[in-house]
Amino acid sequence: MTKKIRITSPDVCEADAGMWSNCFRVADQVILAGMVAWDEDKNLIGGNDPFEQAVAAFNNMQALITAAGGTMKDIVRITVYLTDMAYRPAFLEARRKFFTGDFPAAAVIGNVTLAHPDLLVEITGLGFIGAGDQ
């Protein structure tokens, strides 16, 4: 049986003990919890700008998938949570900074309440190491 391996990065803020894990690798699969615009010390990046927050969330995703041995090309699915659907164009612009060609399968869910009132964007992900190398 394949064991899960918790993946961390010094560039990504970890949740307090007993809360959740940001990333697991199980065989070639990488499961990413909701990435938000916090730096490694849990300071908000991007202020009230949904584009900058989305870029920061994707940077955190990239740090973890890299630590797991993959690249952003290995991400096959994302789920995006926006506190306001008016932020969708900004998210789409940020996404183009990280993906080209066949973009990941995606769902965008709007008008949600996130864990902290300053957060505007949260992105979960699923990847398979090596999937993007075809």
N, C-alpha and C positions, 0 to 999 in steps of 0.2 A: 504494500500500500504506500502511496506517495504521501509524504508529510508536507504540511504547510510550513512555509518559512516567512517569518515576519520581515518585511523590508523597510528600512529607514534610510533617511538621508540627513546629513547635518544641515542641509538647506531648507528642510521642511519641518515646521512646528509639529511636534507630536502631542497628541491628546494626553491629558492627565491619566495616570494609572487607573484602570478599571472603567474607562470610558469607551474607547474603541481603538482599533488599529487602522492606520492610514493605508497600509498596503500589505498584501500577502502574495507570495508566489507559490503555486501548487503545480508541480511539473513545469510545463511551459506556459501555464496560465497566470496572468497577473490581474489581481482584483484591487481596484483603487477606490477608497472611500471618497466622500465628498471633499474635493479640493476647493479651497477658498483663498482669498487674497491676504493671507497672513504670512509674514516672514517667519524665520526660524525662532524668533523671540515673541511671536504672537502679536506683532504690531501690524496694523492695517496698512496695506499697500494700495495706492490708487485713490484714496479718499472716496469721494462721492462720484467717481468716474467709472461707469460699468465696463468700458473698454479696458482701462488699466487694471481693474479688478479681474476681468476675465484673463488677461495676459498673465497676471500673477498666479491665478489658479492653474493655468496651463503650464507655467514654469514649474510649479510644485509637482504637477503630474509628470512632467518631463524628468525632473530630478529623481522621482521614485521609479519610473519605468527604466531609467538609465541604471539606477542602483540595483534593479532586478535583473539587469543584463540585456535589456532591450532598447528600443528606440520608439519615438512617437509613431513611426510607421507600423509598429506592432499593435497599436490601439485599434480595436475593431468596433467598439461601441462606447458611446458616451451618453449620459443623461445630464441635462442641463436644467438647473433651477434658477429662475430669475424672479426677483421681487416685483418686477414690473415688466410686462411684455414689451413695453416701449424700449427696453434695453436690448431686444433681439438683434437689431442691426449692429450695435456695438459688439455684441458677442460674436456675431458672424464675421465681422472684420478681424477680431482677435483670433478666431479659429483659423483663419487663412494664414496667420503667421506660423502656425504649427503643423498644418496638414496641407498636402497637395495630392493631386491625382485622385484616387478613390478615398474620399473622406470616410471616417467611421460612420457606421449606422448611428442614428441619433434620435433622441426625443428631447424636446424643449418644453418645459413646464413653467408656466408663468403665474405671477400674482401669488407667490408663496411667501411664507414667513420663514426666514432662516434662523440659525441658532444665535446670531448676534444682530442687533438692529443696524449696525453699520455695513453688514455684508449685503451685497447686491446680487452676487453670482456664486453658484456652487456647481461643481462638475464632478460626476463620478465616471469611472472608466473601467473597461475590461480590455485586456490585451492578451496576445499569445506570442511569446518570444519566437522570433523568426518568421512570423506571418507576413511581415512587411518586406521581406527580402526576396520576393518572387519576381 
